[in-house]
Amino acid sequence: MSLFDKFADVAKARADLDRAEIPPVATPIDAVHSATEGTIGGRRVILAGTNNYLGLTMDPDVVESARRALSEQGTGTTGSRMANGSYASHAALERDLARAWGWPSAMVFSTGYQANLGAISALAGKDDYLLLDSDSHASIYDGARLGHARTVVFRHNDPANLDRRLARLGDDARHALIVVEGLYSMMGDQPPLDAFIEVKKRHGAWLLLDEAHSFGVFGERGLGVAEDRGVLDDIDFVVGTFSKSLAGIGGFCVSRHAELEYVRLAARPYIFTASPSPAVIAATRTALDKVVHGQALRKQLWRNIHQLYGALNELGYTLGSADPGPVAAIVMPDRESALAHWYGLLDAGVYANLMIPPATPKGLNLLRISLSAAHSPDQIDRIIDAFGRLQKAA
């Protein structure tokens, strides 16, 4: 017997995928040439699976901000915010985030995963309730475990199911935190946010919205789905990440409640983790300014989104969501078809994401395209052409 025996099934699944010269999971990107091009297996490809929604990873201003901070402040803080790693730039970024929402408080975490882990576990403790959408990200489920709240899972994007579950709590619903996402990254679908807010208000509960994949994409200032639908005043907490539209690594939580500041004293992933490096913080501050004032970038991104969604629908592909967005999830009939399409796209010079069970909802086999404002019309045409040729060959 061994501690590793429990990994036998996942090891076999990984070995099956790794038999090919280029593995479709954790695919090595040998070189990155731009926000939308790289080299995989010695071949130059379009990067269409990166979550680099606004293409800011190679933005000269963002890169220069990181370079300057690296030169002036070094490679890392070597400590947590609560110990020796709280720099003036961390507080400045928090003020920038709070100002963007017009809210009194913001916290910066070292990763987006830890933002959910820290905020959720501190806000909903052992005497509270968590109401989680069944398709929630792993970080949301792990935040529930860390905080020991009584967790109730409701059906995906189903306000009526949430309503019934809150009704059973009675007055305890006032100690309940509902968690939904602005954009679900596996299927690319969005929540019926207005209906969720109505349910929340009816029961006096609280609402946390994870805008990891929707921040930068939706809304006039790119603040996400809540801004786009005009309901920011009805959201209690917004969690987001630096690793998508902000082109870095890290996370944040902002709130219209000034009491969010108390979370600093209770969130273990915040208290006991080294703070983000000065270069990351500086780059993120510059990227945040470009997001808030990035209407032109968003317009280009949405042109790309509508072009791809329209073409995939015309080709007869089944999409995970009828609502267009930066993530196009193409549902494949089985694992073999998904693998064949992934390799076919790579042969055509397009890198996409392969998503297969158990990582996917409902056991679906998916190909996922992440669109970027940096994708040129020619690159979108090449992606569409690759899907067209695969469809004809199927």
Secondary structure, DSSP 8 states (H G I E B T S, - for coil): --TTGGGHHHHHHHHHHTTSSS-SSS----EE-SSSEEEETTEEEEE-SS--TT-GGG-HHHHHHHHHHHHHH-S---SBTTTT---HHHHHHHHHHHHHHT-SEEEEESSHHHHHHHHHHHHS-TTSEEEEETT--HHHHHHHHHHT-EEEEE-TT-HHHHHHHHHHHGGGGGGEEEEEESS-TTT-----HHHHHHHHHHHT-EEEEE-TTTTTTSSTTS--HHHHTT-GGG-SEEEEESSSTT-SS-EEEEESSGGGGGGGGT-HHHHTSB---HHHHHHHHHHHHHHHT-HHHHHHHHHHHHHHHHHHHHHT-EES-SS--SEEEEEESSHHHHHHHHHHHHHTTEE-EEE-TTSSGGG-EEEEEE--TT--HHHHHHHHHHHHHHHHH-
